[in-house]
Amino acid sequence: MPATMRSLLVKICILFTPNDCSALFESFVDALLDDFARNHSPNIASEMCFATINDHLRALNSSKTAVRLPEPDNAIINEVENTDICADIIDMALNNDQQAVFNAIISVIDAASRKDR
């Protein structure tokens, strides 16, 4: 559902050109970020959402500037992508016992980071 909401936001911003697309974004921010917020901090989830919206806009020959939405912070997006790539490499390199220990450690870390939010 969040992906559909982001696509709808882009279409509304392009086709109907509201005066303040940022206010429209802020009105539905929780729904727009929901899938990213499940696995990432609010800051990273927001940047990932902006990057996805940016991709939708480019696909429709538009830009964030044209609809007056913030640009994503590419440094944060690249860091997340690099972390995901590292996680994929770790998953491939570990045997079953090592993977079980790794998963248990990551679960504890994830639980602790969720408490901090």
Biopython code that builds the backbone (N, CA, C, O; Angstrom):
import numpy as np
from Bio.PDB.StructureBuilder import StructureBuilder

atoms = [
    (1, "MET", "N", (0.801, -1.208, 0.000)),
    (1, "MET", "CA", (0.000, 0.000, 0.000)),
    (1, "MET", "C", (0.848, 1.281, 0.000)),
    (1, "MET", "O", (0.497, 2.220, -0.714)),
    (2, "PRO", "N", (1.956, 1.366, 0.771)),
    (2, "PRO", "CA", (2.749, 2.593, 0.737)),
    (2, "PRO", "C", (3.289, 2.906, -0.667)),
    (2, "PRO", "O", (3.335, 4.069, -1.069)),
    (3, "ALA", "N", (3.692, 1.881, -1.402)),
    (3, "ALA", "CA", (4.202, 2.119, -2.762)),
    (3, "ALA", "C", (3.119, 2.726, -3.643)),
    (3, "ALA", "O", (3.398, 3.611, -4.451)),
    (4, "THR", "N", (1.901, 2.261, -3.492)),
    (4, "THR", "CA", (0.776, 2.800, -4.249)),
    (4, "THR", "C", (0.494, 4.237, -3.838)),
    (4, "THR", "O", (0.186, 5.084, -4.676)),
    (5, "MET", "N", (0.601, 4.504, -2.545)),
    (5, "MET", "CA", (0.391, 5.877, -2.046)),
    (5, "MET", "C", (1.444, 6.823, -2.622)),
    (5, "MET", "O", (1.123, 7.944, -3.018)),
    (6, "ARG", "N", (2.704, 6.372, -2.670)),
    (6, "ARG", "CA", (3.756, 7.226, -3.237)),
    (6, "ARG", "C", (3.504, 7.500, -4.712)),
    (6, "ARG", "O", (3.685, 8.623, -5.180)),
    (7, "SER", "N", (3.086, 6.474, -5.440)),
    (7, "SER", "CA", (2.774, 6.639, -6.856)),
    (7, "SER", "C", (1.613, 7.618, -7.044)),
    (7, "SER", "O", (1.646, 8.465, -7.936)),
    (8, "LEU", "N", (0.603, 7.497, -6.209)),
    (8, "LEU", "CA", (-0.548, 8.410, -6.277)),
    (8, "LEU", "C", (-0.124, 9.842, -5.954)),
    (8, "LEU", "O", (-0.567, 10.780, -6.618)),
    (9, "LEU", "N", (0.721, 10.020, -4.953)),
    (9, "LEU", "CA", (1.211, 11.353, -4.607)),
    (9, "LEU", "C", (1.904, 11.994, -5.809)),
    (9, "LEU", "O", (1.667, 13.161, -6.120)),
    (10, "VAL", "N", (2.750, 11.230, -6.474)),
    (10, "VAL", "CA", (3.472, 11.747, -7.639)),
    (10, "VAL", "C", (2.489, 12.160, -8.732)),
    (10, "VAL", "O", (2.624, 13.233, -9.321)),
    (11, "LYS", "N", (1.520, 11.324, -8.996)),
    (11, "LYS", "CA", (0.544, 11.632, -10.050)),
    (11, "LYS", "C", (-0.273, 12.876, -9.701)),
    (11, "LYS", "O", (-0.538, 13.707, -10.570)),
    (12, "ILE", "N", (-0.669, 13.006, -8.449)),
    (12, "ILE", "CA", (-1.412, 14.197, -8.021)),
    (12, "ILE", "C", (-0.546, 15.448, -8.190)),
    (12, "ILE", "O", (-1.006, 16.470, -8.699)),
    (13, "CYS", "N", (0.707, 15.350, -7.757)),
    (13, "CYS", "CA", (1.603, 16.515, -7.847)),
    (13, "CYS", "C", (1.860, 16.931, -9.291)),
    (13, "CYS", "O", (1.962, 18.121, -9.587)),
    (14, "ILE", "N", (1.964, 15.959, -10.187)),
    (14, "ILE", "CA", (2.232, 16.280, -11.594)),
    (14, "ILE", "C", (0.967, 16.738, -12.320)),
    (14, "ILE", "O", (0.976, 17.753, -13.017)),
    (15, "LEU", "N", (-0.110, 15.991, -12.154)),
    (15, "LEU", "CA", (-1.319, 16.274, -12.936)),
    (15, "LEU", "C", (-2.131, 17.453, -12.416)),
    (15, "LEU", "O", (-2.705, 18.209, -13.200)),
    (16, "PHE", "N", (-2.180, 17.610, -11.093)),
    (16, "PHE", "CA", (-3.044, 18.642, -10.518)),
    (16, "PHE", "C", (-2.272, 19.837, -9.969)),
    (16, "PHE", "O", (-2.871, 20.828, -9.552)),
    (17, "THR", "N", (-0.962, 19.746, -9.969)),
    (17, "THR", "CA", (-0.063, 20.797, -9.486)),
    (17, "THR", "C", (-0.597, 21.585, -8.283)),
    (17, "THR", "O", (-0.858, 22.783, -8.383)),
    (18, "PRO", "N", (-0.756, 20.901, -7.151)),
    (18, "PRO", "CA", (-1.186, 21.631, -5.942)),
    (18, "PRO", "C", (-0.140, 22.677, -5.552)),
    (18, "PRO", "O", (1.036, 22.554, -5.892)),
    (19, "ASN", "N", (-0.588, 23.700, -4.839)),
    (19, "ASN", "CA", (0.312, 24.781, -4.435)),
    (19, "ASN", "C", (1.425, 24.309, -3.516)),
    (19, "ASN", "O", (2.535, 24.838, -3.564)),
    (20, "ASP", "N", (1.140, 23.317, -2.679)),
    (20, "ASP", "CA", (2.124, 22.879, -1.693)),
    (20, "ASP", "C", (2.169, 21.355, -1.611)),
    (20, "ASP", "O", (1.496, 20.741, -0.782)),
    (21, "CYS", "N", (2.975, 20.759, -2.486)),
    (21, "CYS", "CA", (3.123, 19.301, -2.476)),
    (21, "CYS", "C", (3.764, 18.814, -1.187)),
    (21, "CYS", "O", (3.482, 17.707, -0.727)),
    (22, "SER", "N", (4.627, 19.640, -0.603)),
    (22, "SER", "CA", (5.267, 19.264, 0.665)),
    (22, "SER", "C", (4.230, 19.094, 1.773)),
    (22, "SER", "O", (4.333, 18.170, 2.581)),
    (23, "ALA", "N", (3.235, 19.975, 1.817)),
    (23, "ALA", "CA", (2.169, 19.858, 2.819)),
    (23, "ALA", "C", (1.352, 18.595, 2.579)),
    (23, "ALA", "O", (0.933, 17.928, 3.524)),
    (24, "LEU", "N", (1.131, 18.275, 1.313)),
    (24, "LEU", "CA", (0.411, 17.039, 0.976)),
    (24, "LEU", "C", (1.217, 15.833, 1.438)),
    (24, "LEU", "O", (0.668, 14.892, 2.010)),
    (25, "PHE", "N", (2.514, 15.866, 1.189)),
    (25, "PHE", "CA", (3.389, 14.796, 1.649)),
    (25, "PHE", "C", (3.314, 14.658, 3.172)),
    (25, "PHE", "O", (3.138, 13.557, 3.694)),
    (26, "GLU", "N", (3.448, 15.768, 3.868)),
    (26, "GLU", "CA", (3.432, 15.756, 5.339)),
    (26, "GLU", "C", (2.104, 15.249, 5.899)),
    (26, "GLU", "O", (2.075, 14.634, 6.965)),
    (27, "SER", "N", (1.021, 15.501, 5.195)),
    (27, "SER", "CA", (-0.299, 15.042, 5.654)),
    (27, "SER", "C", (-0.397, 13.519, 5.694)),
    (27, "SER", "O", (-1.135, 12.957, 6.503)),
    (28, "PHE", "N", (0.354, 12.860, 4.814)),
    (28, "PHE", "CA", (0.257, 11.405, 4.697)),
    (28, "PHE", "C", (1.602, 10.718, 4.927)),
    (28, "PHE", "O", (1.805, 9.584, 4.494)),
    (29, "VAL", "N", (2.509, 11.399, 5.601)),
    (29, "VAL", "CA", (3.876, 10.909, 5.754)),
    (29, "VAL", "C", (3.938, 9.513, 6.373)),
    (29, "VAL", "O", (4.735, 8.691, 5.921)),
    (30, "ASP", "N", (3.138, 9.219, 7.375)),
    (30, "ASP", "CA", (3.197, 7.904, 8.020)),
    (30, "ASP", "C", (2.846, 6.787, 7.048)),
    (30, "ASP", "O", (3.507, 5.749, 7.025)),
    (31, "ALA", "N", (1.810, 6.998, 6.247)),
    (31, "ALA", "CA", (1.405, 5.988, 5.265)),
    (31, "ALA", "C", (2.436, 5.852, 4.144)),
    (31, "ALA", "O", (2.674, 4.750, 3.651)),
    (32, "LEU", "N", (3.042, 6.959, 3.743)),
    (32, "LEU", "CA", (4.012, 6.943, 2.657)),
    (32, "LEU", "C", (5.318, 6.251, 3.052)),
    (32, "LEU", "O", (5.997, 5.669, 2.206)),
    (33, "LEU", "N", (5.664, 6.317, 4.335)),
    (33, "LEU", "CA", (6.928, 5.749, 4.823)),
    (33, "LEU", "C", (6.781, 4.365, 5.438)),
    (33, "LEU", "O", (7.785, 3.730, 5.763)),
    (34, "ASP", "N", (5.572, 3.892, 5.602)),
    (34, "ASP", "CA", (5.299, 2.706, 6.411)),
    (34, "ASP", "C", (6.196, 1.515, 6.089)),
    (34, "ASP", "O", (6.751, 0.908, 7.006)),
    (35, "ASP", "N", (6.351, 1.168, 4.831)),
    (35, "ASP", "CA", (7.156, -0.008, 4.498)),
    (35, "ASP", "C", (8.634, 0.194, 4.818)),
    (35, "ASP", "O", (9.312, -0.746, 5.233)),
    (36, "PHE", "N", (9.134, 1.401, 4.631)),
    (36, "PHE", "CA", (10.540, 1.676, 4.941)),
    (36, "PHE", "C", (10.753, 1.782, 6.449)),
    (36, "PHE", "O", (11.799, 1.379, 6.958)),
    (37, "ALA", "N", (9.771, 2.320, 7.161)),
    (37, "ALA", "CA", (9.903, 2.538, 8.606)),
    (37, "ALA", "C", (9.929, 1.232, 9.390)),
    (37, "ALA", "O", (10.385, 1.210, 10.533)),
    (38, "ARG", "N", (9.453, 0.159, 8.802)),
    (38, "ARG", "CA", (9.469, -1.129, 9.499)),
    (38, "ARG", "C", (10.888, -1.629, 9.751)),
    (38, "ARG", "O", (11.147, -2.311, 10.743)),
    (39, "ASN", "N", (11.809, -1.285, 8.841)),
    (39, "ASN", "CA", (13.169, -1.827, 8.936)),
    (39, "ASN", "C", (14.261, -0.781, 9.101)),
    (39, "ASN", "O", (15.440, -1.121, 9.191)),
    (40, "HIS", "N", (13.872, 0.499, 9.141)),
    (40, "HIS", "CA", (14.879, 1.554, 9.189)),
    (40, "HIS", "C", (14.459, 2.653, 10.170)),
    (40, "HIS", "O", (13.295, 2.756, 10.557)),
    (41, "SER", "N", (15.427, 3.457, 10.551)),
    (41, "SER", "CA", (15.140, 4.597, 11.422)),
    (41, "SER", "C", (14.257, 5.592, 10.662)),
    (41, "SER", "O", (14.201, 5.547, 9.433)),
    (42, "PRO", "N", (13.567, 6.488, 11.378)),
    (42, "PRO", "CA", (12.700, 7.464, 10.695)),
    (42, "PRO", "C", (13.444, 8.311, 9.665)),
    (42, "PRO", "O", (12.903, 8.596, 8.597)),
    (43, "ASN", "N", (14.668, 8.714, 9.971)),
    (43, "ASN", "CA", (15.442, 9.533, 9.040)),
    (43, "ASN", "C", (15.752, 8.770, 7.751)),
    (43, "ASN", "O", (15.577, 9.300, 6.654)),
    (44, "ILE", "N", (16.205, 7.541, 7.887)),
    (44, "ILE", "CA", (16.519, 6.725, 6.713)),
    (44, "ILE", "C", (15.249, 6.402, 5.942)),
    (44, "ILE", "O", (15.246, 6.447, 4.712)),
    (45, "ALA", "N", (14.169, 6.075, 6.647)),
    (45, "ALA", "CA", (12.897, 5.772, 5.981)),
    (45, "ALA", "C", (12.434, 6.956, 5.156)),
    (45, "ALA", "O", (11.966, 6.786, 4.030)),
    (46, "SER", "N", (12.560, 8.149, 5.705)),
    (46, "SER", "CA", (12.156, 9.355, 4.992)),
    (46, "SER", "C", (12.994, 9.554, 3.736)),
    (46, "SER", "O", (12.455, 9.859, 2.672)),
    (47, "GLU", "N", (14.303, 9.384, 3.852)),
    (47, "GLU", "CA", (15.186, 9.542, 2.692)),
    (47, "GLU", "C", (14.895, 8.496, 1.620)),
    (47, "GLU", "O", (14.914, 8.802, 0.428)),
    (48, "MET", "N", (14.628, 7.268, 2.045)),
    (48, "MET", "CA", (14.303, 6.213, 1.085)),
    (48, "MET", "C", (12.988, 6.524, 0.373)),
    (48, "MET", "O", (12.842, 6.271, -0.823)),
    (49, "CYS", "N", (12.050, 7.067, 1.111)),
    (49, "CYS", "CA", (10.770, 7.451, 0.519)),
    (49, "CYS", "C", (10.979, 8.557, -0.509)),
    (49, "CYS", "O", (10.448, 8.482, -1.617)),
    (50, "PHE", "N", (11.752, 9.588, -0.148)),
    (50, "PHE", "CA", (12.032, 10.680, -1.087)),
    (50, "PHE", "C", (12.746, 10.154, -2.334)),
    (50, "PHE", "O", (12.459, 10.601, -3.444)),
    (51, "ALA", "N", (13.664, 9.219, -2.161)),
    (51, "ALA", "CA", (14.381, 8.657, -3.309)),
    (51, "ALA", "C", (13.420, 7.905, -4.237)),
    (51, "ALA", "O", (13.520, 8.010, -5.459)),
    (52, "THR", "N", (12.499, 7.155, -3.651)),
    (52, "THR", "CA", (11.522, 6.415, -4.450)),
    (52, "THR", "C", (10.595, 7.374, -5.190)),
    (52, "THR", "O", (10.293, 7.177, -6.367)),
    (53, "ILE", "N", (10.147, 8.411, -4.489)),
    (53, "ILE", "CA", (9.303, 9.427, -5.128)),
    (53, "ILE", "C", (10.074, 10.090, -6.266)),
    (53, "ILE", "O", (9.516, 10.345, -7.334)),
    (54, "ASN", "N", (11.342, 10.365, -6.038)),
    (54, "ASN", "CA", (12.190, 10.959, -7.067)),
    (54, "ASN", "C", (12.265, 10.049, -8.295)),
    (54, "ASN", "O", (12.211, 10.529, -9.428)),
    (55, "ASP", "N", (12.388, 8.743, -8.075)),
    (55, "ASP", "CA", (12.421, 7.783, -9.181)),
    (55, "ASP", "C", (11.109, 7.817, -9.971)),
    (55, "ASP", "O", (11.120, 7.783, -11.202)),
    (56, "HIS", "N", (9.986, 7.885, -9.260)),
    (56, "HIS", "CA", (8.672, 7.969, -9.929)),
    (56, "HIS", "C", (8.578, 9.252, -10.763)),
    (56, "HIS", "O", (8.094, 9.239, -11.894)),
    (57, "LEU", "N", (9.045, 10.346, -10.185)),
    (57, "LEU", "CA", (8.998, 11.624, -10.908)),
    (57, "LEU", "C", (9.848, 11.573, -12.175)),
    (57, "LEU", "O", (9.418, 12.029, -13.235)),
    (58, "ARG", "N", (11.044, 11.023, -12.064)),
    (58, "ARG", "CA", (11.920, 10.916, -13.247)),
    (58, "ARG", "C", (11.288, 10.039, -14.314)),
    (58, "ARG", "O", (11.402, 10.329, -15.505)),
    (59, "ALA", "N", (10.620, 8.966, -13.896)),
    (59, "ALA", "CA", (9.961, 8.072, -14.859)),
    (59, "ALA", "C", (8.869, 8.808, -15.636)),
    (59, "ALA", "O", (8.541, 8.441, -16.764)),
    (60, "LEU", "N", (8.315, 9.842, -15.021)),
    (60, "LEU", "CA", (7.262, 10.641, -15.669)),
    (60, "LEU", "C", (7.809, 11.967, -16.202)),
    (60, "LEU", "O", (7.060, 12.922, -16.407)),
    (61, "ASN", "N", (9.124, 12.011, -16.421)),
    (61, "ASN", "CA", (9.796, 13.202, -16.964)),
    (61, "ASN", "C", (9.551, 14.455, -16.135)),
    (61, "ASN", "O", (9.329, 15.539, -16.676)),
    (62, "SER", "N", (9.594, 14.294, -14.822)),
    (62, "SER", "CA", (9.452, 15.435, -13.926)),
    (62, "SER", "C", (10.580, 15.371, -12.901)),
    (62, "SER", "O", (11.465, 14.521, -12.993)),
    (63, "SER", "N", (10.540, 16.274, -11.927)),
    (63, "SER", "CA", (11.591, 16.281, -10.908)),
    (63, "SER", "C", (11.026, 16.802, -9.593)),
    (63, "SER", "O", (9.937, 17.375, -9.547)),
    (64, "LYS", "N", (11.788, 16.590, -8.531)),
    (64, "LYS", "CA", (11.395, 17.103, -7.218)),
    (64, "LYS", "C", (11.308, 18.620, -7.243)),
    (64, "LYS", "O", (10.442, 19.209, -6.597)),
    (65, "THR", "N", (12.189, 19.238, -7.974)),
    (65, "THR", "CA", (12.186, 20.699, -8.061)),
    (65, "THR", "C", (10.886, 21.195, -8.686)),
    (65, "THR", "O", (10.315, 22.187, -8.234)),
    (66, "ALA", "N", (10.423, 20.508, -9.717)),
    (66, "ALA", "CA", (9.209, 20.924, -10.420)),
    (66, "ALA", "C", (7.976, 20.878, -9.513)),
    (66, "ALA", "O", (7.081, 21.713, -9.639)),
    (67, "VAL", "N", (7.931, 19.912, -8.610)),
    (67, "VAL", "CA", (6.766, 19.797, -7.714)),
    (67, "VAL", "C", (7.081, 20.307, -6.309)),
    (67, "VAL", "O", (6.251, 20.197, -5.407)),
    (68, "ARG", "N", (8.276, 20.863, -6.123)),
    (68, "ARG", "CA", (8.701, 21.483, -4.872)),
    (68, "ARG", "C", (8.674, 20.517, -3.674)),
    (68, "ARG", "O", (8.123, 20.825, -2.617)),
    (69, "LEU", "N", (9.278, 19.358, -3.872)),
    (69, "LEU", "CA", (9.497, 18.412, -2.785)),
    (69, "LEU", "C", (10.998, 18.356, -2.512)),
    (69, "LEU", "O", (11.795, 18.620, -3.412)),
    (70, "PRO", "N", (11.398, 18.015, -1.283)),
    (70, "PRO", "CA", (12.830, 17.974, -0.966)),
    (70, "PRO", "C", (13.562, 16.890, -1.756)),
    (70, "PRO", "O", (12.991, 15.851, -2.089)),
    (71, "GLU", "N", (14.818, 17.149, -2.044)),
    (71, "GLU", "CA", (15.671, 16.153, -2.689)),
    (71, "GLU", "C", (16.125, 15.144, -1.636)),
    (71, "GLU", "O", (16.361, 15.513, -0.486)),
    (72, "PRO", "N", (16.250, 13.870, -2.024)),
    (72, "PRO", "CA", (16.770, 12.888, -1.064)),
    (72, "PRO", "C", (18.249, 13.139, -0.798)),
    (72, "PRO", "O", (18.962, 13.686, -1.639)),
    (73, "ASP", "N", (18.696, 12.731, 0.383)),
    (73, "ASP", "CA", (20.115, 12.808, 0.733)),
    (73, "ASP", "C", (20.773, 11.532, 0.208)),
    (73, "ASP", "O", (20.672, 10.472, 0.827)),
    (74, "ASN", "N", (21.444, 11.642, -0.929)),
    (74, "ASN", "CA", (22.012, 10.464, -1.582)),
    (74, "ASN", "C", (23.065, 9.763, -0.737)),
    (74, "ASN", "O", (23.262, 8.557, -0.883)),
    (75, "ALA", "N", (23.742, 10.485, 0.139)),
    (75, "ALA", "CA", (24.745, 9.858, 1.011)),
    (75, "ALA", "C", (24.080, 8.830, 1.920)),
    (75, "ALA", "O", (24.615, 7.743, 2.138)),
    (76, "ILE", "N", (22.914, 9.181, 2.447)),
    (76, "ILE", "CA", (22.187, 8.242, 3.320)),
    (76, "ILE", "C", (21.702, 7.045, 2.513)),
    (76, "ILE", "O", (21.817, 5.903, 2.959)),
    (77, "ILE", "N", (21.161, 7.305, 1.326)),
    (77, "ILE", "CA", (20.666, 6.216, 0.475)),
    (77, "ILE", "C", (21.804, 5.274, 0.104)),
    (77, "ILE", "O", (21.634, 4.056, 0.159)),
    (78, "ASN", "N", (22.959, 5.811, -0.274)),
    (78, "ASN", "CA", (24.108, 4.975, -0.641)),
    (78, "ASN", "C", (24.583, 4.140, 0.538)),
    (78, "ASN", "O", (24.964, 2.981, 0.373)),
    (79, "GLU", "N", (24.559, 4.733, 1.731)),
    (79, "GLU", "CA", (24.976, 3.995, 2.931)),
    (79, "GLU", "C", (24.056, 2.805, 3.178)),
    (79, "GLU", "O", (24.519, 1.710, 3.499)),
    (80, "VAL", "N", (22.752, 3.025, 3.027)),
    (80, "VAL", "CA", (21.784, 1.941, 3.218)),
    (80, "VAL", "C", (21.991, 0.857, 2.171)),
    (80, "VAL", "O", (21.968, -0.329, 2.498)),
    (81, "GLU", "N", (22.193, 1.250, 0.909)),
    (81, "GLU", "CA", (22.414, 0.273, -0.156)),
    (81, "GLU", "C", (23.683, -0.526, 0.089)),
    (81, "GLU", "O", (23.702, -1.737, -0.128)),
    (82, "ASN", "N", (24.751, 0.140, 0.541)),
    (82, "ASN", "CA", (26.003, -0.557, 0.834)),
    (82, "ASN", "C", (25.824, -1.538, 1.984)),
    (82, "ASN", "O", (26.373, -2.640, 1.954)),
    (83, "THR", "N", (25.056, -1.142, 2.998)),
    (83, "THR", "CA", (24.776, -2.030, 4.131)),
    (83, "THR", "C", (24.000, -3.255, 3.667)),
    (83, "THR", "O", (24.286, -4.373, 4.095)),
    (84, "ASP", "N", (23.006, -3.045, 2.779)),
    (84, "ASP", "CA", (22.220, -4.163, 2.251)),
    (84, "ASP", "C", (23.094, -5.113, 1.451)),
    (84, "ASP", "O", (22.931, -6.330, 1.543)),
    (85, "ILE", "N", (24.027, -4.567, 0.660)),
    (85, "ILE", "CA", (24.942, -5.406, -0.123)),
    (85, "ILE", "C", (25.829, -6.222, 0.812)),
    (85, "ILE", "O", (26.042, -7.413, 0.585)),
    (86, "CYS", "N", (26.352, -5.580, 1.869)),
    (86, "CYS", "CA", (27.182, -6.295, 2.841)),
    (86, "CYS", "C", (26.398, -7.414, 3.509)),
    (86, "CYS", "O", (26.923, -8.508, 3.720)),
    (87, "ALA", "N", (25.155, -7.143, 3.836)),
    (87, "ALA", "CA", (24.316, -8.168, 4.469)),
    (87, "ALA", "C", (24.125, -9.355, 3.523)),
    (87, "ALA", "O", (24.150, -10.506, 3.959)),
    (88, "ASP", "N", (23.935, -9.080, 2.235)),
    (88, "ASP", "CA", (23.782, -10.163, 1.254)),
    (88, "ASP", "C", (25.052, -10.999, 1.169)),
    (88, "ASP", "O", (24.981, -12.225, 1.089)),
    (89, "ILE", "N", (26.207, -10.351, 1.187)),
    (89, "ILE", "CA", (27.483, -11.062, 1.127)),
    (89, "ILE", "C", (27.665, -11.922, 2.372)),
    (89, "ILE", "O", (28.091, -13.073, 2.272)),
    (90, "ILE", "N", (27.347, -11.378, 3.538)),
    (90, "ILE", "CA", (27.457, -12.137, 4.788)),
    (90, "ILE", "C", (26.550, -13.358, 4.739)),
    (90, "ILE", "O", (26.954, -14.453, 5.128)),
    (91, "ASP", "N", (25.324, -13.169, 4.262)),
    (91, "ASP", "CA", (24.379, -14.291, 4.172)),
    (91, "ASP", "C", (24.931, -15.422, 3.296)),
    (91, "ASP", "O", (24.738, -16.597, 3.609)),
    (92, "MET", "N", (25.605, -15.079, 2.220)),
    (92, "MET", "CA", (26.132, -16.099, 1.315)),
    (92, "MET", "C", (27.357, -16.805, 1.896)),
    (92, "MET", "O", (27.611, -17.964, 1.568)),
    (93, "ALA", "N", (28.118, -16.124, 2.753)),
    (93, "ALA", "CA", (29.391, -16.651, 3.231)),
    (93, "ALA", "C", (29.268, -17.526, 4.472)),
    (93, "ALA", "O", (30.205, -18.259, 4.788)),
    (94, "LEU", "N", (28.163, -17.475, 5.175)),
    (94, "LEU", "CA", (28.039, -18.183, 6.447)),
    (94, "LEU", "C", (27.431, -19.566, 6.263)),
    (94, "LEU", "O", (26.561, -19.762, 5.415)),
    (95, "ASN", "N", (27.902, -20.544, 7.078)),
    (95, "ASN", "CA", (27.245, -21.844, 7.086)),
    (95, "ASN", "C", (25.990, -21.738, 7.958)),
    (95, "ASN", "O", (25.730, -20.675, 8.522)),
    (96, "ASN", "N", (25.226, -22.788, 8.079)),
    (96, "ASN", "CA", (23.940, -22.741, 8.797)),
    (96, "ASN", "C", (24.101, -22.351, 10.262)),
    (96, "ASN", "O", (23.329, -21.536, 10.766)),
    (97, "ASP", "N", (25.100, -22.925, 10.963)),
    (97, "ASP", "CA", (25.308, -22.597, 12.374)),
    (97, "ASP", "C", (25.721, -21.137, 12.542)),
    (97, "ASP", "O", (25.218, -20.440, 13.423)),
    (98, "GLN", "N", (26.635, -20.683, 11.697)),
    (98, "GLN", "CA", (27.069, -19.286, 11.752)),
    (98, "GLN", "C", (25.904, -18.344, 11.446)),
    (98, "GLN", "O", (25.754, -17.299, 12.080)),
    (99, "GLN", "N", (25.085, -18.728, 10.470)),
    (99, "GLN", "CA", (23.934, -17.900, 10.102)),
    (99, "GLN", "C", (22.955, -17.799, 11.269)),
    (99, "GLN", "O", (22.391, -16.731, 11.505)),
    (100, "ALA", "N", (22.745, -18.887, 11.997)),
    (100, "ALA", "CA", (21.827, -18.876, 13.136)),
    (100, "ALA", "C", (22.327, -17.917, 14.226)),
    (100, "ALA", "O", (21.543, -17.158, 14.796)),
    (101, "VAL", "N", (23.625, -17.956, 14.509)),
    (101, "VAL", "CA", (24.207, -17.048, 15.503)),
    (101, "VAL", "C", (24.100, -15.600, 15.012)),
    (101, "VAL", "O", (23.701, -14.714, 15.767)),
    (102, "PHE", "N", (24.455, -15.368, 13.760)),
    (102, "PHE", "CA", (24.369, -14.028, 13.180)),
    (102, "PHE", "C", (22.941, -13.488, 13.277)),
    (102, "PHE", "O", (22.736, -12.343, 13.680)),
    (103, "ASN", "N", (21.954, -14.308, 12.909)),
    (103, "ASN", "CA", (20.546, -13.882, 12.968)),
    (103, "ASN", "C", (20.115, -13.556, 14.392)),
    (103, "ASN", "O", (19.376, -12.596, 14.611)),
    (104, "ALA", "N", (20.571, -14.346, 15.360)),
    (104, "ALA", "CA", (20.223, -14.087, 16.758)),
    (104, "ALA", "C", (20.800, -12.750, 17.220)),
    (104, "ALA", "O", (20.127, -11.986, 17.912)),
    (105, "ILE", "N", (22.033, -12.471, 16.841)),
    (105, "ILE", "CA", (22.669, -11.200, 17.225)),
    (105, "ILE", "C", (21.941, -10.024, 16.578)),
    (105, "ILE", "O", (21.657, -9.027, 17.242)),
    (106, "ILE", "N", (21.645, -10.136, 15.307)),
    (106, "ILE", "CA", (20.944, -9.060, 14.592)),
    (106, "ILE", "C", (19.564, -8.832, 15.194)),
    (106, "ILE", "O", (19.125, -7.686, 15.293)),
    (107, "SER", "N", (18.877, -9.881, 15.595)),
    (107, "SER", "CA", (17.558, -9.733, 16.218)),
    (107, "SER", "C", (17.634, -8.925, 17.505)),
    (107, "SER", "O", (16.777, -8.081, 17.764)),
    (108, "VAL", "N", (18.656, -9.183, 18.311)),
    (108, "VAL", "CA", (18.846, -8.438, 19.560)),
    (108, "VAL", "C", (19.140, -6.968, 19.256)),
    (108, "VAL", "O", (18.599, -6.071, 19.903)),
    (109, "ILE", "N", (19.995, -6.734, 18.273)),
    (109, "ILE", "CA", (20.324, -5.353, 17.897)),
    (109, "ILE", "C", (19.092, -4.627, 17.374)),
    (109, "ILE", "O", (18.843, -3.478, 17.740)),
    (110, "ASP", "N", (18.316, -5.300, 16.514)),
    (110, "ASP", "CA", (17.090, -4.689, 15.976)),
    (110, "ASP", "C", (16.098, -4.357, 17.080)),
    (110, "ASP", "O", (15.488, -3.288, 17.074)),
    (111, "ALA", "N", (15.939, -5.280, 18.034)),
    (111, "ALA", "CA", (15.015, -5.046, 19.139)),
    (111, "ALA", "C", (15.461, -3.843, 19.959)),
    (111, "ALA", "O", (14.630, -3.031, 20.365)),
    (112, "ALA", "N", (16.751, -3.719, 20.207)),
    (112, "ALA", "CA", (17.275, -2.594, 20.972)),
    (112, "ALA", "C", (17.084, -1.275, 20.210)),
    (112, "ALA", "O", (16.756, -0.254, 20.814)),
    (113, "SER", "N", (17.285, -1.293, 18.908)),
    (113, "SER", "CA", (17.137, -0.052, 18.134)),
    (113, "SER", "C", (15.670, 0.361, 18.046)),
    (113, "SER", "O", (15.372, 1.554, 17.988)),
    (114, "ARG", "N", (14.760, -0.592, 18.037)),
    (114, "ARG", "CA", (13.325, -0.258, 18.020)),
    (114, "ARG", "C", (12.895, 0.406, 19.328)),
    (114, "ARG", "O", (12.039, 1.291, 19.335)),
    (115, "LYS", "N", (13.502, -0.034, 20.438)),
    (115, "LYS", "CA", (13.193, 0.574, 21.731)),
    (115, "LYS", "C", (13.661, 2.029, 21.771)),
    (115, "LYS", "O", (13.041, 2.871, 22.419)),
    (116, "ASP", "N", (14.755, 2.312, 21.075)),
    (116, "ASP", "CA", (15.311, 3.674, 21.050)),
    (116, "ASP", "C", (14.472, 4.631, 20.237)),
    (116, "ASP", "O", (14.575, 5.843, 20.425)),
    (117, "ARG", "N", (13.652, 4.133, 19.349)),
    (117, "ARG", "CA", (12.818, 5.012, 18.513)),
    (117, "ARG", "C", (11.738, 5.567, 19.331)),
    (117, "ARG", "O", (10.916, 6.334, 18.830)),
]
sb = StructureBuilder()
sb.init_structure("model")
sb.init_model(0)
sb.init_chain("A")
sb.init_seg("    ")
for serial, (resi, resn, name, xyz) in enumerate(atoms, 1):
    if name == "N":
        sb.init_residue(resn, " ", resi, " ")
    sb.init_atom(name, np.array(xyz, "f"), 0.0, 1.0, " ", f" {name:<3s}", serial, name[0])
structure = sb.get_structure()
